[in-house]
Amino acid sequence: MTEIERHDFDVVVIGAGGAGLRAAIEARELGKRTAVICKSLFGKAHTVMAEGGIAASMGNVNSRDSWQVHFRDTMRGGKFLNNWRMAELHAKEAPQRVWELETYGALFDRTKDGKISQRNFGGHQYPRLAHVGDRTGLELIRTLQQKIVSLQQEDFDRHGDYEANLKVFAECTITDLLKDGDTIAGAFGYWRENGRFIRFDAPAVVLATGGIGKAFKVTSNSWEYTGDGHALALRCGAALINMEFVQFHPTGMVWPPSVKGILVTESVRGDGGVLRNSEQKRFMFDYVPDVFKDQYATSEEEADRWYDDPDNNRRPPELLPRDEVARAINSEVKAGRGSPHGGVFLDVSTRLPAETVKKRLPSMYHQFKELADVDITTEPMEVGPTCHYVMGGVEVDPDTAAASVAGLFAAGEVAGGMHGSNRLGGNSLSDLLVFGRRAGLGAATYVDSLGPRRPSARLTDVEAAAQRAISPFGADTDGEIAENPYSLHQELQQTMNDLVGIIRKADEMELALKKVGELRRRADHVAVEGHRQFNPGWHLALDLRNMIAVSECVARAGLARTESRGGHTRDDHPEMDPEWRHVLLRCTQDTDGGVRVERGMQIPMRADLVDLFELDELKKYFTADELPGGTD
């Protein structure tokens, strides 16, 4: 058998972004020996892409904000498909998690009276995003990394070993979860640099692997986002929910081609930027849905007054939830009113002085200057929708972040439920902190409940995982042509982009499923050359099975949900259907390795939370039987 490096821990955290690091910190502070497994370099987590801020109702800029208002905004953004308990915990606990970051050493921008500054963002009623310029995600990761280092320094003082209780395994990829019967027993993977296998024995595994964006052609996501955690959970028996809901961020770069899809932060619009078409019209006023008409301005004059007097004016429609803005941009481009390179114009140059733009949006100024030769202080940006975030993920218990498989936990983008059908900007970073902590706590509590008994993986399962990992080197093509992983990946991305993108139809998704099924069959014959030492083709071959699995989930769930809601828009079913609001679509792995979709029901919202909404608003989402007082 191939030699396998072996480690023993109490908790293994897969992913070193905000959710993973916060989970690891919690587990370590509760006395658990904890491993953090990082697919890329430590500190290069995708969390740094969340530039705008951390949504938390601290009320520093507008004292009328509260957790109840944040909860309402989150439910509205998710079109009431959210797991309401997750949304409640998130809204209540986000301020504590932000203040906690300060105790770790985070340096936030400040208001004139010295409080943490908060900015406006789409879908949030009040300025709520605690931020560091437009580099908040970077500061969050830097701060959590420093906390990890400080805990390791404590361990050195106590044990003479920096890694006695908390160790980071960078540039390491997990390919399989190990089980003892129906219980998690660890994880199996390999070092990316040399290809050598590594085994982690642990009774608790926390998935914090982020999203699935690299299954799509145009995406803001970097190479790590290949749906690893989603697929690991699926293969070990857990369910994925809400996989039909994929968020296309409305503003990604569209030119030049080499940078297409790179994120343009929502902070640009939060700080006053406006969207215009080729006729220089602020078109978002034409796209305010009926459910939001009472909350958004109907004229440019009112929208502009809102920035100085939000209590007496309605919000600009550029700050609608992301799904609404993305669809509006898509419609303008299709109608022939787009920018020269297939997007629309996002203009902050005529809205703010140049020095203010550079101060508030330094990353965006640098990004456009260096990558597109555009000076955003003097000219508009060209932007268009880009695959950014998946609302779907592992079905977890809201309080403990536990999945249905004993010993498995999930937090952050890989977990489903919190955001419903659409995530509000800024809610991702607070989601990472709130549920990252809860996942670490849940994992530590679970380990305590086991006592001295430890699950142990069978040697045959470990050997099987190793054989699966090296199979592309000696692929048995059964007489068929050996497949190239890069070619298959391009075909998958094009299929998802063209057939399961921002606007969907039944016949297109059916075709996508046929193509994905064919790609799954062909992926069995992927062949790579060379050695296991850093071999990108081999790495992609292993990532492909994950991307194919999550792509099938998205397409199957999208075909099953015959309505339009949030990040799921059906051209053949354009309306939102109240009967679908309490239906969850659960994806599980079939016996043949494919995906099956089953219906589940949402747990009804607690009465005191229902009372936070006006009856007229509930009528837009609830059936008559569900409304307080019935149909009266």
HELIX and SHEET records of a PDB file:
HELIX    1   1 GLY A   18  GLU A   29  1                                  12    
HELIX    2   2 HIS A   46  MET A   49  5                                   4    
HELIX    3   3 TRP A   67  GLY A   77  1                                  11    
HELIX    4   4 TRP A   84  TYR A  104  1                                  21    
HELIX    5   5 THR A  136  HIS A  159  1                                  24    
HELIX    6   6 GLY A  213  ALA A  215  5                                   3    
HELIX    7   7 ASP A  228  ARG A  235  1                                   8    
HELIX    8   8 PRO A  257  VAL A  259  5                                   3    
HELIX    9   9 SER A  267  GLY A  270  1                                   4    
HELIX   10  10 PHE A  283  TYR A  287  5                                   5    
HELIX   11  11 ASP A  290  GLN A  295  5                                   6    
HELIX   12  12 GLU A  300  TRP A  306  1                                   7    
HELIX   13  13 PRO A  317  LEU A  319  5                                   3    
HELIX   14  14 ARG A  322  LYS A  334  1                                  13    
HELIX   15  15 ALA A  354  ARG A  360  1                                   7    
HELIX   16  16 PRO A  362  LEU A  371  1                                  10    
HELIX   17  17 GLY A  412  VAL A  414  5                                   3    
HELIX   18  18 ASN A  427  LEU A  450  1                                  24    
HELIX   19  19 LEU A  459  ILE A  470  1                                  12    
HELIX   20  20 SER A  471  GLY A  474  5                                   4    
HELIX   21  21 PRO A  485  LEU A  499  1                                  15    
HELIX   22  22 ALA A  506  ALA A  523  1                                  18    
HELIX   23  23 PRO A  536  ALA A  560  1                                  25    
HELIX   24  24 PRO A  578  TRP A  580  5                                   3    
HELIX   25  25 ALA A  607  VAL A  610  1                                   4    
HELIX   26  26 LEU A  615  LEU A  618  1                                   4    
HELIX   27  27 ALA A  624  GLU A  626  5                                   3    
SHEET    1   A 4 ILE A   4  ASP A   8  0                                        
SHEET    2   A 4 PHE A 197  ASP A 201  1                                        
SHEET    3   A 4 THR A 183  TRP A 191 -1                                        
SHEET    4   A 4 CYS A 172  ASP A 180 -1                                        
SHEET    1   B 5 LEU A 166  ALA A 170  0                                        
SHEET    2   B 5 THR A  34  CYS A  38  1                                        
SHEET    3   B 5 VAL A  11  ILE A  14  1                                        
SHEET    4   B 5 ALA A 204  LEU A 207  1                                        
SHEET    5   B 5 LEU A 408  ALA A 410  1                                        
SHEET    1   C 3 ILE A  54  ALA A  55  0                                        
SHEET    2   C 3 LEU A 129  ALA A 130 -1                                        
SHEET    3   C 3 GLN A 118  ARG A 119 -1                                        
SHEET    1   D 4 GLY A 393  VAL A 394  0                                        
SHEET    2   D 4 LEU A 240  ILE A 241 -1                                        
SHEET    3   D 4 VAL A 583  GLN A 589 -1                                        
SHEET    4   D 4 VAL A 595  MET A 601 -1                                        
SHEET    1   E 4 VAL A 246  MET A 253  0                                        
SHEET    2   E 4 MET A 381  VAL A 390 -1                                        
SHEET    3   E 4 VAL A 344  ASP A 347 -1                                        
SHEET    4   E 4 VAL A 274  ARG A 276 -1                                        
END                                                                             
